[in-house]
Amino acid sequence: MHLIDVTKQFVKRYCAPRLLRAVSCVAVLTAVLLLLAIHKEPALTDQAQMTTPAKTGSKIRGSGASNISVVGGISVSSSNPAGSPKQKATNDTAVLTDSLSWQTVVVQSGDNLSAIFKQVGLSDQDMFRILNSSEQATVLNRLFPGYQLDFLIPKSGRLEQLRVLKSALDGVIFTRKNQGYEVENIVKVADLEETFRTGTVSDNLFMAGQKENIPTELIMEMANIFGGVIDFILDPRRGDQFSILYEEKYLDGIYLGHGNILAIQYVNAGKVFNAIRYINDEGNAGYYSLEGVSMRKAFLRSPLDFFRISSDFNPRRYHPILNTIRAHKGIDYAAPTGTPVRATSDGRVTWAARNGSFGNLVVVNHEGGFETKYAHLSRFAVKKGQKVRQGEVIAYVGATGGATGPHLHYEFLMSGVYQNPSTILDELPKAVSIEEEEKDRFWRQTARLRRHIRSLNSGLLFTLNQSSAE
């Protein structure tokens, strides 16, 4: 009590009344703030706990309502309906607010079906249920890079639909029914648009095609079509001109790729070669001259495309390894190792193995007593006894046996006698024409394409193409 009395006397003597009131207010305010903080602390903790995200793959958010997750090398995209409201923070933040969710996986090299199912939240049991649904499910056992898998998985976590797209035009869709799945084919038809291009050879045919934005596959196909009448290794000259009318495929306005060549013209050193596409009454497509003569000859003029000849046919050639005069009974085509080698005509393989200085050798026997040989190969694409078609890949260029570098040695024999492959073809029987009873069908079907070629000969379409390019 004595201490209290002394304190009161001290305050009355040295502290003003206003100061006392101020100190009292500060003390009361501090107490209130402390009480509020104590009461709010659990609520803040709960809120922080609710907004803590679950660990997932890294997400890249683009414009719109689509998220893409990259998990374990597999691209997974989940989409919400456009215009759906933003989600509020809840304990199940990872669950989409809409009842249906599509997830898309684009198959990459090294992916497997089990890993893909796990990445989208499905089990091995779900996978086996799909695989056992029908024979068409075998498509899932042969997934290739670029295939697209679309999974429809509602909130329940059950797989309702699986869409497998092998391309933009072809696929299958699995739809849940009772305890299994129904399977339907997806078949779409592309819109075809005709495209016309012209070019002039300054370096080589391949480079000329690239300059005009012509797909490489079409340039190769053009060389194959004319392969019986033009040797694209020996014949092309600077200034040669070519024109090509072909199809382009579109789906919903999106370019998918090229279609068939419809008509082509090649002017080689002033000599004009034409070819138009015709489908016979059996549904087989081929290329013919304007008069109906097939462009497919008995033999192709060369087993390779666009490569220089390093050693021509020469009965008194100086051999670079043996250092002697030795007949060179064929033609050597210099080409990189691994370049595909084509059979120059239909036939049966009578040899596909190692053979002394020839190295890896393929021999093909053809009707009429003809035989062709392909030497110094790096590897084979056929076996002995196998039938082959003209233009079919039978092996690949190499440097095996007595070769000084990678090249193809090609020989042509007629009745067991070696012939010059670059000249003997002109002595062989000509190609078969359209049969007389089919001529009317040929004239009707190809009338528009023949008019197109004739207008090329008059120079009209060349002028039109140049004007449109400008």
KOLZA-259336 format. One record per residue (C-alpha): residue number from 1; z, y, x; residue in three letters. Coordinates in Angstrom, 2 decimals, decimal comma, always signed. Layout:
// KOLZA-259336
NODE num       z       y       x residu
NODE NUM       Z       Y       X    ALA
...
END
This chain:
// KOLZA-259336
NODE num       z       y       x residu
NODE   1   +0,00   +0,00   +0,00    MET
NODE   2   +0,78   +2,33   +2,88    HIS
NODE   3   -2,77   +1,79   +4,24    LEU
NODE   4   -4,27   +2,62   +0,86    ILE
NODE   5   -2,30   +5,84   +0,55    ASP
NODE   6   -3,31   +6,92   +4,03    VAL
NODE   7   -6,98   +6,19   +3,20    THR
NODE   8   -6,82   +8,24   -0,02    LYS
NODE   9   -5,30  +11,21   +1,82    GLN
NODE  10   -8,05  +10,92   +4,51    PHE
NODE  11  -10,85  +10,88   +1,95    VAL
NODE  12   -9,45  +13,85   +0,00    LYS
NODE  13   -9,06  +15,87   +3,17    ARG
NODE  14  -12,37  +15,11   +4,99    TYR
NODE  15  -14,94  +13,84   +2,37    CYS
NODE  16  -16,50  +16,09   -0,26    ALA
NODE  17  -16,71  +14,80   -3,86    PRO
NODE  18  -20,57  +14,93   -3,88    ARG
NODE  19  -20,77  +12,72   -0,84    LEU
NODE  20  -18,50  +10,19   -2,47    LEU
NODE  21  -20,70   +9,99   -5,53    ARG
NODE  22  -23,81   +9,45   -3,40    ALA
NODE  23  -22,24   +6,65   -1,42    VAL
NODE  24  -21,11   +4,97   -4,64    SER
NODE  25  -24,68   +5,07   -6,09    CYS
NODE  26  -26,18   +3,55   -2,94    VAL
NODE  27  -23,64   +0,74   -3,00    ALA
NODE  28  -24,32   -0,07   -6,66    VAL
NODE  29  -28,16   -0,05   -6,12    LEU
NODE  30  -27,86   -2,36   -3,13    THR
NODE  31  -25,82   -4,83   -5,14    ALA
NODE  32  -28,37   -4,88   -7,96    VAL
NODE  33  -31,29   -5,52   -5,58    LEU
NODE  34  -29,43   -8,39   -3,94    LEU
NODE  35  -28,82  -10,03   -7,31    LEU
NODE  36  -32,50   -9,71   -8,32    LEU
NODE  37  -33,66  -11,26   -5,04    ALA
NODE  38  -31,35  -14,24   -5,48    ILE
NODE  39  -32,67  -14,91   -9,01    HIS
NODE  40  -36,40  -14,58   -8,10    LYS
NODE  41  -36,41  -16,73   -4,96    GLU
NODE  42  -36,89  -20,13   -6,76    PRO
NODE  43  -39,79  -18,78   -8,84    ALA
NODE  44  -41,61  -17,55   -5,73    LEU
NODE  45  -41,11  -20,92   -4,09    THR
NODE  46  -42,60  -22,72   -7,10    ASP
NODE  47  -45,59  -20,37   -7,15    GLN
NODE  48  -46,24  -20,92   -3,47    ALA
NODE  49  -46,06  -24,66   -4,01    GLN
NODE  50  -48,61  -24,55   -6,84    MET
NODE  51  -51,22  -22,62   -4,88    THR
NODE  52  -51,09  -24,80   -1,76    THR
NODE  53  -54,60  -26,41   -1,61    PRO
NODE  54  -55,10  -30,12   -1,01    ALA
NODE  55  -56,76  -31,03   +2,31    LYS
NODE  56  -60,51  -31,53   +1,84    THR
NODE  57  -63,68  -31,23   +3,84    GLY
NODE  58  -64,89  -27,85   +4,99    SER
NODE  59  -66,54  -25,96   +2,12    LYS
NODE  60  -69,43  -23,54   +2,22    ILE
NODE  61  -69,53  -21,40   -0,90    ARG
NODE  62  -72,81  -19,90   -1,90    GLY
NODE  63  -73,84  -17,61   -4,70    SER
NODE  64  -73,50  -19,07   -8,18    GLY
NODE  65  -71,13  -21,79   -9,31    ALA
NODE  66  -71,93  -24,44   -6,73    SER
NODE  67  -69,80  -25,63   -3,84    ASN
NODE  68  -71,04  -27,77   -0,95    ILE
NODE  69  -68,62  -29,92   +1,02    SER
NODE  70  -69,49  -31,56   +4,32    VAL
NODE  71  -67,26  -34,59   +4,82    VAL
NODE  72  -67,81  -37,23   +7,47    GLY
NODE  73  -71,42  -36,18   +8,01    GLY
NODE  74  -72,31  -36,57   +4,31    ILE
NODE  75  -73,33  -33,50   +2,31    SER
NODE  76  -71,71  -33,47   -1,12    VAL
NODE  77  -72,37  -30,75   -3,67    SER
NODE  78  -70,36  -30,25   -6,88    SER
NODE  79  -71,68  -28,01   -9,63    SER
NODE  80  -70,06  -26,27  -12,59    ASN
NODE  81  -71,99  -25,03  -15,62    PRO
NODE  82  -73,27  -21,50  -15,13    ALA
NODE  83  -70,93  -18,87  -16,52    GLY
NODE  84  -67,82  -21,08  -16,63    SER
NODE  85  -64,56  -19,09  -16,23    PRO
NODE  86  -62,76  -19,02  -12,91    LYS
NODE  87  -59,90  -21,49  -12,55    GLN
NODE  88  -56,29  -20,44  -12,50    LYS
NODE  89  -53,90  -21,89   -9,94    ALA
NODE  90  -52,36  -25,07  -11,33    THR
NODE  91  -50,88  -28,28   -9,98    ASN
NODE  92  -54,34  -29,96  -10,35    ASP
NODE  93  -56,37  -27,24   -8,67    THR
NODE  94  -58,80  -29,82   -7,20    ALA
NODE  95  -59,90  -30,90  -10,73    VAL
NODE  96  -62,78  -28,93  -12,21    LEU
NODE  97  -62,07  -27,17  -15,51    THR
NODE  98  -65,22  -28,61  -17,15    ASP
NODE  99  -65,11  -32,18  -18,37    SER
NODE 100  -68,32  -33,22  -16,60    LEU
NODE 101  -69,13  -32,80  -12,90    SER
NODE 102  -72,27  -33,73  -10,98    TRP
NODE 103  -71,93  -34,45   -7,28    GLN
NODE 104  -75,02  -34,74   -5,08    THR
NODE 105  -75,35  -36,64   -1,82    VAL
NODE 106  -78,47  -36,48   +0,38    VAL
NODE 107  -78,59  -39,62   +2,50    VAL
NODE 108  -78,50  -38,98   +6,24    GLN
NODE 109  -79,31  -41,34   +9,10    SER
NODE 110  -76,40  -43,77   +9,58    GLY
NODE 111  -74,96  -43,38   +6,07    ASP
NODE 112  -74,01  -46,45   +4,02    ASN
NODE 113  -73,41  -46,91   +0,31    LEU
NODE 114  -69,69  -47,76   +0,57    SER
NODE 115  -68,94  -44,59   +2,55    ALA
NODE 116  -70,92  -42,46   +0,11    ILE
NODE 117  -69,03  -43,87   -2,90    PHE
NODE 118  -65,70  -43,16   -1,21    LYS
NODE 119  -66,68  -39,59   -0,40    GLN
NODE 120  -67,31  -38,82   -4,07    VAL
NODE 121  -64,04  -40,46   -5,09    GLY
NODE 122  -65,28  -43,86   -6,25    LEU
NODE 123  -64,03  -47,31   -5,24    SER
NODE 124  -65,74  -50,43   -3,95    ASP
NODE 125  -65,24  -51,93   -7,40    GLN
NODE 126  -67,33  -49,10   -8,89    ASP
NODE 127  -70,00  -49,78   -6,29    MET
NODE 128  -70,14  -53,53   -6,99    PHE
NODE 129  -70,31  -52,88  -10,73    ARG
NODE 130  -73,45  -50,79  -10,15    ILE
NODE 131  -74,97  -53,29   -7,69    LEU
NODE 132  -74,52  -56,16  -10,14    ASN
NODE 133  -75,96  -54,26  -13,11    SER
NODE 134  -79,63  -55,25  -12,67    SER
NODE 135  -82,33  -56,29  -10,22    GLU
NODE 136  -83,39  -52,65   -9,90    GLN
NODE 137  -80,03  -51,92   -8,27    ALA
NODE 138  -81,44  -53,41   -5,06    THR
NODE 139  -82,77  -49,92   -4,35    VAL
NODE 140  -79,19  -49,07   -3,31    LEU
NODE 141  -79,30  -51,76   -0,64    ASN
NODE 142  -82,23  -50,02   +1,04    ARG
NODE 143  -81,24  -46,37   +1,29    LEU
NODE 144  -83,41  -44,22   +3,53    PHE
NODE 145  -82,71  -40,75   +4,94    PRO
NODE 146  -83,79  -38,15   +2,41    GLY
NODE 147  -82,88  -40,18   -0,69    TYR
NODE 148  -80,81  -38,13   -3,16    GLN
NODE 149  -77,90  -39,65   -5,09    LEU
NODE 150  -76,48  -37,70   -8,06    ASP
NODE 151  -73,10  -38,88   -9,43    PHE
NODE 152  -71,86  -37,85  -12,91    LEU
NODE 153  -68,07  -38,32  -12,87    ILE
NODE 154  -65,94  -36,90  -15,73    PRO
NODE 155  -62,19  -36,13  -15,54    LYS
NODE 156  -61,42  -39,76  -16,23    SER
NODE 157  -62,79  -40,62  -12,77    GLY
NODE 158  -65,22  -43,22  -14,14    ARG
NODE 159  -68,83  -43,11  -13,04    LEU
NODE 160  -70,90  -42,31  -16,13    GLU
NODE 161  -74,32  -41,90  -14,51    GLN
NODE 162  -75,90  -42,41  -11,10    LEU
NODE 163  -79,33  -40,94  -10,42    ARG
NODE 164  -81,19  -42,21   -7,34    VAL
NODE 165  -84,22  -40,11   -6,35    LEU
NODE 166  -86,48  -41,64   -3,72    LYS
NODE 167  -88,72  -38,59   -4,02    SER
NODE 168  -89,21  -35,68   -6,37    ALA
NODE 169  -91,42  -37,91   -8,52    LEU
NODE 170  -89,83  -41,35   -8,31    ASP
NODE 171  -86,35  -42,79   -8,89    GLY
NODE 172  -83,97  -44,70  -11,17    VAL
NODE 173  -80,97  -43,70  -13,27    ILE
NODE 174  -77,94  -45,90  -14,09    PHE
NODE 175  -76,08  -45,04  -17,32    THR
NODE 176  -72,71  -46,57  -18,30    ARG
NODE 177  -72,81  -48,83  -21,36    LYS
NODE 178  -69,73  -50,85  -22,34    ASN
NODE 179  -68,58  -52,57  -19,12    GLN
NODE 180  -71,91  -52,34  -17,34    GLY
NODE 181  -74,85  -50,00  -16,73    TYR
NODE 182  -78,31  -49,62  -18,21    GLU
NODE 183  -81,15  -48,83  -15,79    VAL
NODE 184  -84,19  -46,64  -16,44    GLU
NODE 185  -87,04  -45,63  -14,16    ASN
NODE 186  -87,64  -41,96  -13,40    ILE
NODE 187  -91,35  -41,22  -13,13    VAL
NODE 188  -92,70  -37,69  -12,97    LYS
NODE 189  -96,30  -36,62  -12,60    VAL
NODE 190  -97,17  -33,83  -10,20    ALA
NODE 191  -99,60  -31,05  -11,05    ASP
NODE 192 -102,70  -31,21   -8,85    LEU
NODE 193 -104,44  -28,12   -7,56    GLU
NODE 194 -107,63  -28,17   -5,51    GLU
NODE 195 -107,61  -26,34   -2,18    THR
NODE 196 -110,59  -25,48   -0,02    PHE
NODE 197 -110,48  -24,83   +3,74    ARG
NODE 198 -113,08  -24,30   +6,45    THR
NODE 199 -112,73  -24,31  +10,22    GLY
NODE 200 -114,64  -23,99  +13,48    THR
NODE 201 -114,00  -26,13  +16,55    VAL
NODE 202 -113,22  -24,06  +19,64    SER
NODE 203 -110,86  -26,38  +21,56    ASP
NODE 204 -110,72  -29,62  +19,57    ASN
NODE 205 -110,69  -30,73  +15,96    LEU
NODE 206 -106,90  -31,04  +15,84    PHE
NODE 207 -106,34  -27,46  +17,04    MET
NODE 208 -109,03  -26,16  +14,69    ALA
NODE 209 -107,23  -27,75  +11,75    GLY
NODE 210 -103,90  -26,24  +12,78    GLN
NODE 211 -105,43  -22,77  +12,95    LYS
NODE 212 -106,55  -23,08   +9,33    GLU
NODE 213 -103,17  -24,52   +8,14    ASN
NODE 214 -104,74  -27,85   +7,24    ILE
NODE 215 -102,16  -30,68   +7,25    PRO
NODE 216 -102,46  -32,91  +10,33    THR
NODE 217 -102,65  -36,02   +8,13    GLU
NODE 218 -105,80  -34,67   +6,46    LEU
NODE 219 -107,48  -33,97   +9,80    ILE
NODE 220 -106,71  -37,55  +10,87    MET
NODE 221 -108,02  -38,86   +7,54    GLU
NODE 222 -111,21  -36,83   +7,91    MET
NODE 223 -111,73  -38,40  +11,33    ALA
NODE 224 -111,21  -41,86   +9,80    ASN
NODE 225 -113,68  -41,18   +6,96    ILE
NODE 226 -116,37  -40,11   +9,42    PHE
NODE 227 -115,24  -42,70  +11,99    GLY
NODE 228 -118,34  -44,85  +11,42    GLY
NODE 229 -120,86  -42,03  +11,99    VAL
NODE 230 -119,08  -39,61  +14,36    ILE
NODE 231 -117,21  -40,48  +17,55    ASP
NODE 232 -114,61  -37,72  +17,60    PHE
NODE 233 -114,02  -38,37  +21,31    ILE
NODE 234 -117,63  -38,02  +22,44    LEU
NODE 235 -119,45  -36,08  +19,73    ASP
NODE 236 -117,51  -32,88  +18,82    PRO
NODE 237 -118,89  -29,70  +20,37    ARG
NODE 238 -117,61  -26,13  +20,56    ARG
NODE 239 -118,88  -24,33  +17,47    GLY
NODE 240 -118,88  -27,39  +15,19    ASP
NODE 241 -117,93  -26,44  +11,62    GLN
NODE 242 -116,09  -28,40   +8,97    PHE
NODE 243 -115,14  -27,86   +5,34    SER
NODE 244 -112,63  -29,80   +3,30    ILE
NODE 245 -111,77  -29,83   -0,41    LEU
NODE 246 -108,47  -31,60   -1,13    TYR
NODE 247 -105,63  -31,81   -3,63    GLU
NODE 248 -102,18  -30,22   -3,36    GLU
NODE 249  -99,24  -31,56   -5,38    LYS
NODE 250  -96,80  -29,30   -7,24    TYR
NODE 251  -93,81  -29,99   -9,50    LEU
NODE 252  -92,38  -27,09  -11,52    ASP
NODE 253  -94,17  -24,71   -9,18    GLY
NODE 254  -92,71  -26,28   -6,02    ILE
NODE 255  -95,14  -27,60   -3,38    TYR
NODE 256  -94,62  -31,32   -2,72    LEU
NODE 257  -97,43  -32,14   -0,32    GLY
NODE 258 -101,13  -32,88   -0,18    HIS
NODE 259 -103,11  -35,38   -2,22    GLY
NODE 260 -106,53  -36,93   -1,69    ASN
NODE 261 -109,53  -35,50   +0,10    ILE
NODE 262 -112,23  -34,93   -2,53    LEU
NODE 263 -115,16  -33,72   -0,44    ALA
NODE 264 -115,77  -32,96   +3,24    ILE
NODE 265 -118,57  -31,71   +5,40    GLN
NODE 266 -118,85  -31,75   +9,19    TYR
NODE 267 -121,63  -30,01  +11,10    VAL
NODE 268 -121,94  -31,55  +14,56    ASN
NODE 269 -124,40  -29,85  +16,93    ALA
NODE 270 -126,47  -28,79  +13,91    GLY
NODE 271 -126,44  -32,24  +12,24    LYS
NODE 272 -124,74  -32,24   +8,82    VAL
NODE 273 -122,50  -35,09   +7,63    PHE
NODE 274 -121,16  -35,12   +4,04    ASN
NODE 275 -118,68  -37,35   +2,23    ALA
NODE 276 -117,42  -37,35   -1,36    ILE
NODE 277 -114,71  -39,44   -3,00    ARG
NODE 278 -115,74  -41,98   -5,64    TYR
NODE 279 -113,67  -44,50   -7,65    ILE
NODE 280 -115,64  -47,58   -8,71    ASN
NODE 281 -115,27  -49,50  -11,97    ASP
NODE 282 -112,62  -51,73  -10,36    GLU
NODE 283 -110,44  -48,73   -9,54    GLY
NODE 284 -111,09  -48,80   -5,78    ASN
NODE 285 -111,60  -45,42   -4,10    ALA
NODE 286 -114,00  -44,86   -1,22    GLY
NODE 287 -116,08  -42,17   +0,44    TYR
NODE 288 -119,87  -41,97   +0,18    TYR
NODE 289 -122,74  -39,76   +1,21    SER
NODE 290 -124,47  -37,63   -1,43    LEU
NODE 291 -127,01  -40,45   -1,82    GLU
NODE 292 -124,32  -43,07   -2,46    GLY
NODE 293 -124,23  -44,68   +1,00    VAL
NODE 294 -120,74  -45,84   +1,98    SER
NODE 295 -119,13  -43,98   +4,88    MET
NODE 296 -117,36  -47,22   +5,83    ARG
NODE 297 -119,45  -48,84   +8,56    LYS
NODE 298 -119,18  -52,30  +10,06    ALA
NODE 299 -117,30  -50,86  +13,09    PHE
NODE 300 -115,49  -47,64  +13,87    LEU
NODE 301 -116,99  -45,78  +16,80    ARG
NODE 302 -113,65  -45,66  +18,64    SER
NODE 303 -110,22  -47,29  +18,32    PRO
NODE 304 -108,41  -43,97  +18,97    LEU
NODE 305 -108,64  -40,39  +17,74    ASP
NODE 306 -108,99  -37,13  +19,68    PHE
NODE 307 -108,50  -38,44  +23,22    PHE
NODE 308 -110,81  -38,03  +26,22    ARG
NODE 309 -112,58  -40,99  +27,79    ILE
NODE 310 -111,36  -41,53  +31,34    SER
NODE 311 -113,90  -44,22  +32,32    SER
NODE 312 -117,16  -45,00  +30,54    ASP
NODE 313 -119,04  -48,32  +30,35    PHE
NODE 314 -120,52  -48,89  +33,84    ASN
NODE 315 -121,87  -52,21  +35,24    PRO
NODE 316 -121,46  -50,89  +38,85    ARG
NODE 317 -118,12  -49,09  +38,71    ARG
NODE 318 -115,92  -48,62  +41,83    TYR
NODE 319 -112,58  -50,25  +40,95    HIS
NODE 320 -109,66  -47,91  +41,86    PRO
NODE 321 -107,21  -50,74  +42,64    ILE
NODE 322 -109,43  -53,46  +44,15    LEU
NODE 323 -111,52  -50,91  +46,13    ASN
NODE 324 -114,71  -52,81  +45,34    THR
NODE 325 -117,79  -52,38  +43,15    ILE
NODE 326 -116,90  -54,20  +39,96    ARG
NODE 327 -118,52  -54,08  +36,54    ALA
NODE 328 -116,57  -52,08  +34,00    HIS
NODE 329 -117,38  -53,94  +30,82    LYS
NODE 330 -115,81  -51,52  +28,39    GLY
NODE 331 -114,53  -47,99  +27,90    ILE
NODE 332 -111,16  -46,58  +29,02    ASP
NODE 333 -109,49  -44,10  +26,69    TYR
NODE 334 -106,83  -41,95  +28,38    ALA
NODE 335 -103,95  -41,49  +25,95    ALA
NODE 336 -100,13  -41,22  +26,06    PRO
NODE 337  -98,06  -44,39  +26,01    THR
NODE 338  -97,28  -45,37  +22,43    GLY
NODE 339 -100,50  -43,98  +20,89    THR
NODE 340 -101,55  -46,26  +17,97    PRO
NODE 341 -104,57  -48,51  +18,57    VAL
NODE 342 -106,72  -49,36  +15,53    ARG
NODE 343 -108,87  -52,39  +14,81    ALA
NODE 344 -112,46  -51,15  +14,72    THR
NODE 345 -113,46  -53,69  +12,05    SER
NODE 346 -112,09  -56,41   +9,78    ASP
NODE 347 -111,31  -59,67  +11,55    GLY
NODE 348 -108,76  -62,20  +12,73    ARG
NODE 349 -106,54  -61,90  +15,82    VAL
NODE 350 -107,32  -64,71  +18,30    THR
NODE 351 -105,11  -63,44  +21,16    TRP
NODE 352 -102,00  -61,24  +21,28    ALA
NODE 353 -100,17  -61,85  +24,55    ALA
NODE 354 -100,13  -61,16  +28,28    ARG
NODE 355 -103,42  -61,84  +30,11    ASN
NODE 356 -103,54  -61,21  +33,88    GLY
NODE 357 -104,95  -57,85  +34,95    SER
NODE 358 -105,53  -56,94  +31,29    PHE
NODE 359 -101,76  -56,80  +30,84    GLY
NODE 360 -100,88  -57,01  +27,16    ASN
NODE 361 -104,13  -57,89  +25,39    LEU
NODE 362 -105,28  -58,18  +21,77    VAL
NODE 363 -108,56  -59,92  +20,94    VAL
NODE 364 -110,05  -59,73  +17,42    VAL
NODE 365 -112,86  -61,98  +16,20    ASN
NODE 366 -115,23  -60,47  +13,59    HIS
NODE 367 -117,86  -61,96  +11,30    GLU
NODE 368 -121,39  -62,16  +12,68    GLY
NODE 369 -120,44  -63,26  +16,20    GLY
NODE 370 -118,71  -60,01  +17,21    PHE
NODE 371 -115,51  -59,72  +19,23    GLU
NODE 372 -113,42  -56,73  +20,37    THR
NODE 373 -110,75  -56,56  +23,08    LYS
NODE 374 -107,91  -54,07  +23,53    TYR
NODE 375 -106,08  -54,13  +26,91    ALA
NODE 376 -103,17  -52,58  +28,91    HIS
NODE 377 -101,06  -52,26  +25,73    LEU
NODE 378  -97,41  -51,31  +25,76    SER
NODE 379  -96,53  -53,43  +22,70    ARG
NODE 380  -98,12  -55,39  +19,87    PHE
NODE 381  -98,24  -54,73  +16,13    ALA
NODE 382  -99,94  -58,04  +15,21    VAL
NODE 383  -99,67  -61,75  +15,99    LYS
NODE 384 -102,21  -64,44  +16,82    LYS
NODE 385 -103,90  -65,76  +13,69    GLY
NODE 386 -103,21  -62,64  +11,63    GLN
NODE 387 -105,99  -61,03   +9,56    LYS
NODE 388 -106,53  -57,32  +10,16    VAL
NODE 389 -108,40  -54,59   +8,31    ARG
NODE 390 -110,59  -51,87   +9,77    GLN
NODE 391 -108,41  -48,95  +10,86    GLY
NODE 392 -105,19  -51,01  +10,82    GLU
NODE 393 -102,81  -50,37  +13,73    VAL
NODE 394 -102,78  -53,49  +15,92    ILE
NODE 395 -101,01  -52,28  +19,08    ALA
NODE 396  -99,97  -49,24  +21,13    TYR
NODE 397 -101,37  -47,71  +24,32    VAL
NODE 398  -99,62  -48,62  +27,57    GLY
NODE 399 -100,11  -49,16  +31,31    ALA
NODE 400  -99,56  -52,92  +31,69    THR
NODE 401 -101,54  -55,18  +34,00    GLY
NODE 402 -103,93  -53,61  +36,50    GLY
NODE 403 -103,70  -50,09  +35,08    ALA
NODE 404 -103,31  -46,93  +37,19    THR
NODE 405 -101,89  -44,99  +34,23    GLY
NODE 406 -101,45  -45,17  +30,44    PRO
NODE 407 -104,78  -45,82  +28,74    HIS
NODE 408 -106,60  -48,22  +26,42    LEU
NODE 409 -109,36  -50,46  +27,79    HIS
NODE 410 -111,76  -51,36  +24,94    TYR
NODE 411 -114,51  -53,99  +25,11    GLU
NODE 412 -117,20  -55,00  +22,61    PHE
NODE 413 -118,94  -58,37  +22,70    LEU
NODE 414 -121,89  -59,61  +20,61    MET
NODE 415 -122,55  -63,38  +20,77    SER
NODE 416 -120,42  -63,51  +23,92    GLY
NODE 417 -122,38  -60,78  +25,73    VAL
NODE 418 -120,67  -57,51  +26,72    TYR
NODE 419 -122,17  -54,43  +25,06    GLN
NODE 420 -121,70  -50,69  +25,50    ASN
NODE 421 -119,35  -49,78  +22,60    PRO
NODE 422 -120,69  -46,22  +22,41    SER
NODE 423 -124,34  -47,23  +21,86    THR
NODE 424 -124,40  -50,72  +20,32    ILE
NODE 425 -123,20  -49,48  +16,93    LEU
NODE 426 -126,48  -47,66  +16,32    ASP
NODE 427 -128,25  -51,03  +16,51    GLU
NODE 428 -126,03  -52,74  +13,94    LEU
NODE 429 -126,97  -53,11  +10,24    PRO
NODE 430 -126,52  -50,00   +8,11    LYS
NODE 431 -123,74  -49,60   +5,53    ALA
NODE 432 -124,03  -50,87   +1,97    VAL
NODE 433 -125,03  -48,36   -0,73    SER
NODE 434 -123,85  -48,10   -4,32    ILE
NODE 435 -125,36  -50,94   -6,35    GLU
NODE 436 -128,21  -49,93   -8,65    GLU
NODE 437 -126,30  -50,89  -11,81    GLU
NODE 438 -123,47  -48,56  -10,75    GLU
NODE 439 -125,63  -45,60   -9,74    LYS
NODE 440 -125,36  -43,85  -13,14    ASP
NODE 441 -121,57  -43,99  -13,01    ARG
NODE 442 -121,66  -42,64   -9,44    PHE
NODE 443 -123,94  -39,72  -10,36    TRP
NODE 444 -121,78  -38,73  -13,37    ARG
NODE 445 -118,43  -38,97  -11,61    GLN
NODE 446 -119,49  -37,14   -8,45    THR
NODE 447 -121,72  -34,47  -10,01    ALA
NODE 448 -119,21  -31,62   -9,48    ARG
NODE 449 -118,45  -32,65   -5,90    LEU
NODE 450 -122,15  -32,93   -5,04    ARG
NODE 451 -122,70  -29,41   -6,41    ARG
NODE 452 -119,81  -28,27   -4,22    HIS
NODE 453 -121,43  -29,75   -1,12    ILE
NODE 454 -124,81  -28,24   -1,97    ARG
NODE 455 -123,24  -24,82   -2,36    SER
NODE 456 -121,71  -25,33   +1,09    LEU
NODE 457 -125,16  -25,96   +2,46    ASN
NODE 458 -126,31  -22,65   +0,97    SER
NODE 459 -123,38  -20,89   +2,61    GLY
NODE 460 -121,89  -19,54   -0,64    LEU
NODE 461 -118,45  -21,14   -0,37    LEU
NODE 462 -118,11  -20,20   +3,28    PHE
NODE 463 -118,57  -16,58   +2,27    THR
NODE 464 -116,18  -16,88   -0,66    LEU
NODE 465 -113,51  -18,46   +1,53    ASN
NODE 466 -113,78  -15,69   +4,14    GLN
NODE 467 -113,55  -13,00   +1,48    SER
NODE 468 -110,45  -14,53   -0,10    SER
NODE 469 -108,80  -14,81   +3,31    ALA
NODE 470 -109,34  -11,09   +3,88    GLU
END
